Structure formats: structure tokens, C-alpha cells
Amino acid sequence: MGAEASGPLDELLANIPEAVVESFTPEQRAALWNAAKPVSWRKHPINIRITFPFFGGRYFVTIVGGFERRELGRIVRDRKMHPLKTAGNVLFMLGVGGAFYLAAVVGMFVFSNLIEF
């Protein structure tokens, strides 16, 4: 492990008494590393990240897709912590749907005017 790679483990070990840290076996340190390492989303086949300015701030949208690797219990827990039916999500989906609808109407208007010529 390099200096950058051990960052999360170093932060974890800094909160544990020195005597306890010195008692860890290499296997226990490896288990701690696996528990403390940051979650990586780089392995998903679909990984779209967009950042855009909007009303004086910068916002982002991330779409990640691939095979589900989480256990059912974690999926249920995540769904309770991050429900889909929130005011922000509903407004976002209405905005995206409205933008697509507007683009379709403008496209039909432009296309119908081109046919008349």
C-alpha cells in the first residue's frame, strides 16, 4: 500500500489506542483496510457524471449502472435512507420530462416548417 492508498486506514488507526494498533496482526490490518477503503464506482459499465452551473451554484448528476452486487438487506436499507419519492426527485424528473417534451415540440415545429418548403 502506498502513502495515498493507506489514507483511510491511517485515519481509522489514528482513532484507536496505540497499544491496540500495535497488537494487530497483518490479517487484521488487511481486514481493516478492506473495511476502511473508499468505495470505488469506477468498475461500473455505465458511469455518467455531468456538472453544470444553475442559479448561481454548480450542481451534478451521476448515473451509474451495471450488475447489482449489493445484498438484499443493503438494498432495503439504502432504499429507506434514500427514497425515490422526495420533493427534489419529483421536481427534477418533472423538469427533465418537461425539457424533453419541449425539445420534441420544438423539433416537430421546425420539422413541419421544413416540409412546407
N, C-alpha and C positions, 0 to 999 in steps of 0.2 A: 504494500500500500504506500502510495506517495504522500507527500505532505498535504496536497489538496484532497486526496481520496480519504484521508483519515479525519477530516474536519468534523463530521457529525459524531464520530466515535470519540474524538478528543473532547468535544463539548459534553457528551454524555459522561465520560470518565471524570471530567472536572467537577461534576456534581456528586461524585461518590468518594467516600473517605479513602485516603491514600493507602491505608492498611488493607482495605478490601480490594482496591485496584491491583495491588501487588500480589494478592492471593489468586488472581485469575489465571487459569491455565490457557494455553493457546487456543484450545477448543472453545472455551468460554469467551475469549476475546473475539473469535470468529463469529460466534453466535451473537455477541453484542454488536459487532459490525453489521451483520445482516439485519438486525433489528433497528439500527440507527441510520443505515444508509438512506439517502434521499430516494424518493420514488422517481423512477425514470419513465417518461412517456415516449421515449424515442423508439421503442420497439413496436409501436402500433403501425399497421399498414396504412392507415388513414390518419394524418396528423396535420390539420389545417389551423394556422394561427394568424389572425388578422388584427391589427391595431389601427385605430382611426381616431381622428380628433372629432369631438362632438360637444357643442355648447361649452367651450372653454376648458375642457378636460380631454384626456386620452382614455379611450375605452378599448377593450379587446374582446374578441370572440374566438373560442377554441372549439374545434370539432375533432374528436378523437374516436376512431373506430377500429374494430378488429374483433378477434375472438374473445369471448368473455372468459377471464381467468379467475375472477373472484368467486369465493364460496357463496352459497345461497344466503347464509347468515349475514355476511358482509353486505350483500346486495340489499337486503331488507333494511339493515342499519343505515346504509348510505341513503336509501330512499326516504327514510324518516328524517334524516339530517338535512337532506337537500330535496325537498318535494318539488315536483314539476308545476303544481298548481299554486303559483305565487303571483302577486300582482305584477312584479317585474317581468316574470316569464311570459305572462299573458300579454302584457303591453308590448314586449319585444316581438312575440310571434304575430301580433296584430300589425305591428309596424313592418315586419318583413313581408307578411302576406299582402299588406296594402301596397308596398313598394313593387312587388311582383305584379299585382293587379294593375297598378298604374303603368308599369312598363308594358304590359300586354295591351292595354287600351291605347297607349301612345303608338305602339308598334302597329296595331290594327289601323289606326287613323293614318299613319304615314303610308302603310302598305296600300290602303284603299285609295289614297290620293295618287299614288304612283300608277295604279291600274287605270285610272281615268285618263292619264296622259297617253 
